[in-house]
């Protein structure tokens, strides 16, 4: 079987069947812990077999769709952090199976304490060997949404030791209003690193075993170290939002641009379910 044929498969097999099976690893206090900490690092979210099924397809799509071709030495801090490809689910039916996983969406809904979640968009984030830091930032700076009932899954597609730059979180930082006006940048790295230290938030830096995943809230400050390994740090992310969330008035130019992820939605309206589908209800 060729890679192209593998990438277009849609039949059900054990790895894809796992995507819709409930995850049994959440503790009874998981939602309360998530509300307190602003993130959750979970073990065994997907099996190694399932990761092996999807990693080559996601990687092939990142190679095909990537538009960043400058050498690392010629990029700014943001450009050195990772290669970024979004909404792959609209390009590839196999990737869509992973992004639309009811297991993953169900975890997000349970952690957020909402009855249903819909997709905002997906992103593959590939930190190349020699790639730099991901500066401290909070994702929701970019999102013109009416509430903070949003969460992102960070799903590594390989074992991710600390020297590859796993995602790290400032525990409890989603309750801090300072720094919410900062896009990801050298400035956000400097100012938020200082704020995290001054507020004595724990900087939780942990390796990820194969099949681990983390979820974090939109206002949780997070960052990642450089990739000192010899292979890319390959990660798939999906941003989930409360199914009842509405488009809010943008507060910065980045939020104006981010309206593109909810095409046709007007301010005050729930996103179109055809374009931002409900994944778990």
BALOBA-1460 file (C-alpha; in Angstrom, 3 decimals):
// residues 281
<rec num="1" residu="x" x="0.000" y="0.000" z="0.000"/>
<rec num="2" residu="x" x="1.356" y="3.421" z="-0.920"/>
<rec num="3" residu="x" x="1.388" y="6.410" z="1.465"/>
<rec num="4" residu="x" x="-1.174" y="8.139" z="-0.726"/>
<rec num="5" residu="x" x="-3.522" y="5.173" z="-0.545"/>
<rec num="6" residu="x" x="-3.058" y="4.963" z="3.231"/>
<rec num="7" residu="x" x="-3.823" y="8.673" z="3.606"/>
<rec num="8" residu="x" x="-7.189" y="8.331" z="1.887"/>
<rec num="9" residu="x" x="-8.452" y="5.301" z="3.798"/>
<rec num="10" residu="x" x="-11.721" y="5.845" z="5.661"/>
<rec num="11" residu="x" x="-12.745" y="2.335" z="6.701"/>
<rec num="12" residu="x" x="-13.213" y="1.526" z="10.372"/>
<rec num="13" residu="x" x="-10.356" y="-0.381" z="12.013"/>
<rec num="14" residu="x" x="-9.335" y="-0.864" z="15.665"/>
<rec num="15" residu="x" x="-7.329" y="2.401" z="15.895"/>
<rec num="16" residu="x" x="-10.116" y="4.476" z="14.388"/>
<rec num="17" residu="x" x="-12.753" y="2.696" z="16.479"/>
<rec num="18" residu="x" x="-10.857" y="3.777" z="19.608"/>
<rec num="19" residu="x" x="-11.488" y="7.412" z="18.670"/>
<rec num="20" residu="x" x="-15.168" y="7.073" z="19.536"/>
<rec num="21" residu="x" x="-14.783" y="4.887" z="22.628"/>
<rec num="22" residu="x" x="-15.101" y="6.693" z="25.991"/>
<rec num="23" residu="x" x="-11.908" y="7.598" z="27.829"/>
<rec num="24" residu="x" x="-11.887" y="5.985" z="31.278"/>
<rec num="25" residu="x" x="-8.935" y="7.851" z="32.731"/>
<rec num="26" residu="x" x="-10.637" y="10.952" z="34.144"/>
<rec num="27" residu="x" x="-10.714" y="11.168" z="37.928"/>
<rec num="28" residu="x" x="-13.976" y="12.143" z="39.659"/>
<rec num="29" residu="x" x="-12.350" y="15.495" z="40.488"/>
<rec num="30" residu="x" x="-11.080" y="16.104" z="36.937"/>
<rec num="31" residu="x" x="-13.362" y="19.057" z="36.129"/>
<rec num="32" residu="x" x="-12.649" y="20.728" z="39.483"/>
<rec num="33" residu="x" x="-8.920" y="20.141" z="39.055"/>
<rec num="34" residu="x" x="-9.038" y="21.578" z="35.536"/>
<rec num="35" residu="x" x="-10.921" y="24.626" z="36.801"/>
<rec num="36" residu="x" x="-8.302" y="25.116" z="39.541"/>
<rec num="37" residu="x" x="-5.140" y="24.427" z="37.541"/>
<rec num="38" residu="x" x="-6.137" y="25.572" z="34.044"/>
<rec num="39" residu="x" x="-4.717" y="22.439" z="32.433"/>
<rec num="40" residu="x" x="-4.679" y="18.648" z="32.655"/>
<rec num="41" residu="x" x="-1.957" y="16.236" z="31.527"/>
<rec num="42" residu="x" x="-3.608" y="12.856" z="30.889"/>
<rec num="43" residu="x" x="-2.049" y="9.454" z="30.307"/>
<rec num="44" residu="x" x="-3.116" y="6.890" z="27.733"/>
<rec num="45" residu="x" x="-5.559" y="9.146" z="25.917"/>
<rec num="46" residu="x" x="-4.858" y="7.218" z="22.722"/>
<rec num="47" residu="x" x="-3.017" y="3.955" z="22.209"/>
<rec num="48" residu="x" x="0.373" y="3.792" z="20.465"/>
<rec num="49" residu="x" x="-1.376" y="1.895" z="17.657"/>
<rec num="50" residu="x" x="-3.790" y="4.755" z="17.077"/>
<rec num="51" residu="x" x="-0.984" y="7.320" z="17.123"/>
<rec num="52" residu="x" x="0.931" y="5.176" z="14.614"/>
<rec num="53" residu="x" x="-2.129" y="5.086" z="12.365"/>
<rec num="54" residu="x" x="-2.455" y="8.860" z="12.139"/>
<rec num="55" residu="x" x="1.052" y="10.309" z="12.558"/>
<rec num="56" residu="x" x="2.255" y="9.555" z="9.008"/>
<rec num="57" residu="x" x="-0.891" y="11.060" z="7.515"/>
<rec num="58" residu="x" x="-0.708" y="14.249" z="9.577"/>
<rec num="59" residu="x" x="2.999" y="14.568" z="8.822"/>
<rec num="60" residu="x" x="2.419" y="14.139" z="5.085"/>
<rec num="61" residu="x" x="-0.221" y="16.874" z="5.180"/>
<rec num="62" residu="x" x="2.072" y="19.226" z="7.112"/>
<rec num="63" residu="x" x="4.760" y="18.705" z="4.469"/>
<rec num="64" residu="x" x="2.235" y="19.262" z="1.684"/>
<rec num="65" residu="x" x="0.509" y="22.324" z="3.150"/>
<rec num="66" residu="x" x="3.351" y="24.070" z="4.963"/>
<rec num="67" residu="x" x="4.112" y="27.534" z="3.601"/>
<rec num="68" residu="x" x="7.150" y="28.316" z="5.800"/>
<rec num="69" residu="x" x="10.298" y="27.614" z="3.802"/>
<rec num="70" residu="x" x="12.814" y="30.103" z="5.211"/>
<rec num="71" residu="x" x="15.847" y="28.643" z="6.995"/>
<rec num="72" residu="x" x="15.508" y="28.727" z="10.781"/>
<rec num="73" residu="x" x="18.320" y="31.263" z="10.985"/>
<rec num="74" residu="x" x="16.301" y="33.780" z="8.965"/>
<rec num="75" residu="x" x="13.051" y="33.540" z="10.971"/>
<rec num="76" residu="x" x="11.852" y="35.593" z="13.933"/>
<rec num="77" residu="x" x="11.105" y="34.044" z="17.324"/>
<rec num="78" residu="x" x="7.565" y="33.046" z="16.343"/>
<rec num="79" residu="x" x="8.752" y="31.530" z="13.069"/>
<rec num="80" residu="x" x="11.433" y="29.499" z="14.837"/>
<rec num="81" residu="x" x="8.915" y="28.080" z="17.317"/>
<rec num="82" residu="x" x="7.109" y="25.711" z="14.954"/>
<rec num="83" residu="x" x="5.649" y="25.003" z="11.551"/>
<rec num="84" residu="x" x="1.907" y="25.662" z="11.792"/>
<rec num="85" residu="x" x="-0.783" y="24.193" z="9.534"/>
<rec num="86" residu="x" x="-4.463" y="24.732" z="10.354"/>
<rec num="87" residu="x" x="-7.800" y="23.088" z="9.543"/>
<rec num="88" residu="x" x="-6.249" y="19.972" z="8.067"/>
<rec num="89" residu="x" x="-9.601" y="18.243" z="8.688"/>
<rec num="90" residu="x" x="-10.952" y="20.078" z="5.662"/>
<rec num="91" residu="x" x="-8.117" y="18.743" z="3.499"/>
<rec num="92" residu="x" x="-7.885" y="15.075" z="4.473"/>
<rec num="93" residu="x" x="-10.580" y="12.590" z="5.464"/>
<rec num="94" residu="x" x="-8.222" y="10.491" z="7.579"/>
<rec num="95" residu="x" x="-7.113" y="13.493" z="9.623"/>
<rec num="96" residu="x" x="-10.786" y="14.421" z="9.958"/>
<rec num="97" residu="x" x="-11.374" y="11.110" z="11.779"/>
<rec num="98" residu="x" x="-8.808" y="12.127" z="14.390"/>
<rec num="99" residu="x" x="-9.985" y="15.731" z="14.729"/>
<rec num="100" residu="x" x="-13.640" y="14.668" z="15.026"/>
<rec num="101" residu="x" x="-12.904" y="12.032" z="17.678"/>
<rec num="102" residu="x" x="-15.762" y="11.777" z="20.167"/>
<rec num="103" residu="x" x="-13.315" y="10.473" z="22.770"/>
<rec num="104" residu="x" x="-11.179" y="13.625" z="22.597"/>
<rec num="105" residu="x" x="-14.147" y="15.979" z="22.400"/>
<rec num="106" residu="x" x="-15.818" y="14.155" z="25.279"/>
<rec num="107" residu="x" x="-12.783" y="14.760" z="27.479"/>
<rec num="108" residu="x" x="-12.880" y="18.468" z="26.590"/>
<rec num="109" residu="x" x="-16.594" y="18.716" z="27.427"/>
<rec num="110" residu="x" x="-16.108" y="16.917" z="30.736"/>
<rec num="111" residu="x" x="-13.179" y="19.112" z="31.766"/>
<rec num="112" residu="x" x="-14.996" y="22.304" z="30.804"/>
<rec num="113" residu="x" x="-18.225" y="21.183" z="32.478"/>
<rec num="114" residu="x" x="-20.368" y="21.815" z="29.390"/>
<rec num="115" residu="x" x="-22.975" y="19.607" z="27.758"/>
<rec num="116" residu="x" x="-21.391" y="19.781" z="24.299"/>
<rec num="117" residu="x" x="-18.412" y="21.180" z="22.427"/>
<rec num="118" residu="x" x="-17.858" y="22.207" z="18.846"/>
<rec num="119" residu="x" x="-14.638" y="22.605" z="16.902"/>
<rec num="120" residu="x" x="-13.072" y="26.028" z="16.500"/>
<rec num="121" residu="x" x="-10.236" y="24.727" z="14.328"/>
<rec num="122" residu="x" x="-7.326" y="22.289" z="14.354"/>
<rec num="123" residu="x" x="-3.612" y="23.037" z="14.135"/>
<rec num="124" residu="x" x="-0.572" y="20.876" z="13.521"/>
<rec num="125" residu="x" x="2.433" y="22.347" z="15.331"/>
<rec num="126" residu="x" x="5.745" y="20.850" z="14.259"/>
<rec num="127" residu="x" x="8.868" y="22.096" z="16.076"/>
<rec num="128" residu="x" x="11.807" y="21.299" z="13.830"/>
<rec num="129" residu="x" x="15.154" y="20.014" z="15.166"/>
<rec num="130" residu="x" x="16.924" y="23.152" z="16.319"/>
<rec num="131" residu="x" x="13.610" y="24.984" z="16.544"/>
<rec num="132" residu="x" x="13.434" y="27.680" z="19.203"/>
<rec num="133" residu="x" x="11.254" y="28.380" z="22.197"/>
<rec num="134" residu="x" x="7.515" y="28.874" z="22.047"/>
<rec num="135" residu="x" x="7.138" y="32.133" z="24.012"/>
<rec num="136" residu="x" x="4.834" y="32.432" z="27.003"/>
<rec num="137" residu="x" x="1.312" y="33.343" z="25.866"/>
<rec num="138" residu="x" x="-2.409" y="32.675" z="26.304"/>
<rec num="139" residu="x" x="-4.362" y="31.416" z="23.291"/>
<rec num="140" residu="x" x="-7.591" y="33.246" z="24.019"/>
<rec num="141" residu="x" x="-5.939" y="36.570" z="23.182"/>
<rec num="142" residu="x" x="-6.652" y="35.491" z="19.574"/>
<rec num="143" residu="x" x="-10.239" y="34.305" z="19.992"/>
<rec num="144" residu="x" x="-13.301" y="36.600" z="19.586"/>
<rec num="145" residu="x" x="-15.517" y="34.408" z="21.746"/>
<rec num="146" residu="x" x="-18.193" y="35.272" z="24.300"/>
<rec num="147" residu="x" x="-16.867" y="33.158" z="27.189"/>
<rec num="148" residu="x" x="-13.798" y="31.331" z="28.451"/>
<rec num="149" residu="x" x="-15.393" y="27.901" z="28.004"/>
<rec num="150" residu="x" x="-12.708" y="26.820" z="25.552"/>
<rec num="151" residu="x" x="-9.980" y="24.194" z="25.692"/>
<rec num="152" residu="x" x="-7.163" y="22.979" z="23.464"/>
<rec num="153" residu="x" x="-5.875" y="19.434" z="23.263"/>
<rec num="154" residu="x" x="-2.111" y="19.158" z="22.725"/>
<rec num="155" residu="x" x="-1.540" y="15.659" z="21.329"/>
<rec num="156" residu="x" x="2.086" y="14.694" z="20.615"/>
<rec num="157" residu="x" x="2.510" y="12.172" z="17.824"/>
<rec num="158" residu="x" x="5.676" y="10.728" z="19.365"/>
<rec num="159" residu="x" x="7.174" y="10.308" z="22.803"/>
<rec num="160" residu="x" x="8.210" y="13.828" z="23.845"/>
<rec num="161" residu="x" x="11.020" y="14.152" z="26.369"/>
<rec num="162" residu="x" x="11.855" y="17.517" z="27.901"/>
<rec num="163" residu="x" x="14.678" y="18.160" z="25.430"/>
<rec num="164" residu="x" x="12.154" y="18.148" z="22.552"/>
<rec num="165" residu="x" x="10.194" y="21.065" z="24.007"/>
<rec num="166" residu="x" x="6.923" y="19.694" z="25.428"/>
<rec num="167" residu="x" x="4.168" y="22.166" z="26.256"/>
<rec num="168" residu="x" x="4.452" y="23.544" z="29.793"/>
<rec num="169" residu="x" x="1.901" y="25.424" z="31.885"/>
<rec num="170" residu="x" x="1.762" y="28.022" z="34.650"/>
<rec num="171" residu="x" x="-0.574" y="26.340" z="37.122"/>
<rec num="172" residu="x" x="-3.521" y="28.582" z="38.005"/>
<rec num="173" residu="x" x="-2.482" y="31.390" z="35.651"/>
<rec num="174" residu="x" x="-5.867" y="31.437" z="33.855"/>
<rec num="175" residu="x" x="-7.131" y="33.463" z="36.836"/>
<rec num="176" residu="x" x="-4.604" y="36.266" z="36.189"/>
<rec num="177" residu="x" x="-5.924" y="39.168" z="34.103"/>
<rec num="178" residu="x" x="-2.457" y="40.664" z="33.539"/>
<rec num="179" residu="x" x="-0.930" y="39.903" z="30.147"/>
<rec num="180" residu="x" x="-4.125" y="39.116" z="28.283"/>
<rec num="181" residu="x" x="-3.345" y="41.896" z="25.802"/>
<rec num="182" residu="x" x="-0.133" y="40.239" z="24.584"/>
<rec num="183" residu="x" x="0.242" y="38.307" z="21.326"/>
<rec num="184" residu="x" x="2.863" y="35.580" z="21.231"/>
<rec num="185" residu="x" x="6.153" y="37.414" z="20.851"/>
<rec num="186" residu="x" x="9.463" y="38.295" z="22.444"/>
<rec num="187" residu="x" x="7.527" y="40.770" z="24.597"/>
<rec num="188" residu="x" x="5.069" y="38.138" z="25.820"/>
<rec num="189" residu="x" x="8.003" y="35.864" z="26.681"/>
<rec num="190" residu="x" x="9.711" y="38.568" z="28.719"/>
<rec num="191" residu="x" x="6.684" y="40.029" z="30.494"/>
<rec num="192" residu="x" x="4.801" y="36.803" z="31.199"/>
<rec num="193" residu="x" x="7.905" y="34.934" z="32.345"/>
<rec num="194" residu="x" x="8.390" y="37.718" z="34.871"/>
<rec num="195" residu="x" x="4.715" y="37.696" z="35.892"/>
<rec num="196" residu="x" x="4.713" y="33.918" z="36.388"/>
<rec num="197" residu="x" x="7.729" y="34.244" z="38.674"/>
<rec num="198" residu="x" x="6.313" y="37.193" z="40.604"/>
<rec num="199" residu="x" x="2.950" y="35.477" z="41.122"/>
<rec num="200" residu="x" x="4.743" y="32.257" z="42.117"/>
<rec num="201" residu="x" x="2.803" y="30.143" z="39.661"/>
<rec num="202" residu="x" x="4.325" y="26.700" z="39.309"/>
<rec num="203" residu="x" x="5.870" y="26.225" z="35.855"/>
<rec num="204" residu="x" x="4.892" y="22.625" z="35.119"/>
<rec num="205" residu="x" x="7.325" y="21.105" z="32.617"/>
<rec num="206" residu="x" x="6.825" y="17.370" z="32.051"/>
<rec num="207" residu="x" x="7.724" y="14.805" z="29.384"/>
<rec num="208" residu="x" x="4.906" y="13.149" z="27.438"/>
<rec num="209" residu="x" x="4.769" y="9.415" z="26.937"/>
<rec num="210" residu="x" x="3.392" y="8.129" z="23.644"/>
<rec num="211" residu="x" x="-0.404" y="8.418" z="23.881"/>
<rec num="212" residu="x" x="-0.376" y="11.181" z="26.521"/>
<rec num="213" residu="x" x="-2.201" y="14.426" z="25.808"/>
<rec num="214" residu="x" x="-2.842" y="17.649" z="27.647"/>
<rec num="215" residu="x" x="-5.807" y="19.995" z="27.673"/>
<rec num="216" residu="x" x="-5.536" y="23.650" z="28.625"/>
<rec num="217" residu="x" x="-7.931" y="26.533" z="28.985"/>
<rec num="218" residu="x" x="-7.855" y="29.547" z="26.712"/>
<rec num="219" residu="x" x="-6.413" y="31.921" z="29.323"/>
<rec num="220" residu="x" x="-3.843" y="29.526" z="30.768"/>
<rec num="221" residu="x" x="-0.349" y="30.861" z="30.183"/>
<rec num="222" residu="x" x="1.905" y="28.278" z="28.582"/>
<rec num="223" residu="x" x="5.175" y="27.948" z="26.702"/>
<rec num="224" residu="x" x="7.601" y="25.359" z="25.354"/>
<rec num="225" residu="x" x="11.350" y="24.967" z="25.238"/>
<rec num="226" residu="x" x="13.458" y="24.492" z="22.105"/>
<rec num="227" residu="x" x="13.707" y="21.186" z="20.296"/>
<rec num="228" residu="x" x="17.187" y="19.911" z="21.047"/>
<rec num="229" residu="x" x="16.383" y="16.517" z="19.551"/>
<rec num="230" residu="x" x="17.271" y="15.198" z="16.103"/>
<rec num="231" residu="x" x="13.706" y="14.755" z="14.795"/>
<rec num="232" residu="x" x="10.706" y="17.106" z="14.612"/>
<rec num="233" residu="x" x="8.433" y="17.416" z="17.637"/>
<rec num="234" residu="x" x="5.169" y="16.491" z="15.896"/>
<rec num="235" residu="x" x="1.955" y="17.641" z="17.591"/>
<rec num="236" residu="x" x="-1.695" y="17.770" z="16.587"/>
<rec num="237" residu="x" x="-3.986" y="20.202" z="18.376"/>
<rec num="238" residu="x" x="-7.730" y="20.791" z="18.314"/>
<rec num="239" residu="x" x="-9.426" y="23.813" z="19.842"/>
<rec num="240" residu="x" x="-12.835" y="23.065" z="21.345"/>
<rec num="241" residu="x" x="-15.436" y="25.591" z="22.466"/>
<rec num="242" residu="x" x="-18.697" y="25.360" z="24.347"/>
<rec num="243" residu="x" x="-21.318" y="24.484" z="21.748"/>
<rec num="244" residu="x" x="-23.410" y="27.439" z="22.926"/>
<rec num="245" residu="x" x="-20.596" y="30.005" z="22.675"/>
<rec num="246" residu="x" x="-21.167" y="33.071" z="20.504"/>
<rec num="247" residu="x" x="-18.990" y="35.259" z="18.352"/>
<rec num="248" residu="x" x="-17.984" y="38.345" z="20.336"/>
<rec num="249" residu="x" x="-16.877" y="41.795" z="19.214"/>
<rec num="250" residu="x" x="-13.143" y="41.531" z="18.433"/>
<rec num="251" residu="x" x="-10.869" y="43.432" z="20.816"/>
<rec num="252" residu="x" x="-7.705" y="43.364" z="18.681"/>
<rec num="253" residu="x" x="-6.641" y="42.929" z="15.077"/>
<rec num="254" residu="x" x="-5.732" y="39.287" z="15.637"/>
<rec num="255" residu="x" x="-9.285" y="38.554" z="16.771"/>
<rec num="256" residu="x" x="-10.578" y="40.281" z="13.641"/>
<rec num="257" residu="x" x="-8.440" y="37.909" z="11.583"/>
<rec num="258" residu="x" x="-9.501" y="34.894" z="13.659"/>
<rec num="259" residu="x" x="-13.117" y="35.394" z="12.619"/>
<rec num="260" residu="x" x="-12.052" y="33.485" z="9.511"/>
<rec num="261" residu="x" x="-12.380" y="30.266" z="11.552"/>
<rec num="262" residu="x" x="-16.128" y="30.954" z="11.866"/>
<rec num="263" residu="x" x="-17.051" y="32.000" z="8.319"/>
<rec num="264" residu="x" x="-20.462" y="33.605" z="7.962"/>
<rec num="265" residu="x" x="-21.016" y="33.947" z="11.722"/>
<rec num="266" residu="x" x="-22.076" y="37.428" z="12.823"/>
<rec num="267" residu="x" x="-21.365" y="38.994" z="16.206"/>
<rec num="268" residu="x" x="-23.713" y="37.594" z="18.850"/>
<rec num="269" residu="x" x="-24.428" y="34.442" z="16.835"/>
<rec num="270" residu="x" x="-23.593" y="30.801" z="17.573"/>
<rec num="271" residu="x" x="-21.226" y="29.460" z="14.879"/>
<rec num="272" residu="x" x="-22.656" y="27.529" z="11.944"/>
<rec num="273" residu="x" x="-22.727" y="23.821" z="12.787"/>
<rec num="274" residu="x" x="-21.835" y="22.930" z="9.220"/>
<rec num="275" residu="x" x="-18.542" y="24.838" z="9.480"/>
<rec num="276" residu="x" x="-17.854" y="24.488" z="13.210"/>
<rec num="277" residu="x" x="-19.482" y="21.111" z="13.920"/>
<rec num="278" residu="x" x="-20.592" y="19.898" z="17.334"/>
<rec num="279" residu="x" x="-18.287" y="16.965" z="18.087"/>
<rec num="280" residu="x" x="-19.725" y="15.751" z="21.377"/>
<rec num="281" residu="x" x="-23.173" y="16.235" z="22.891"/>
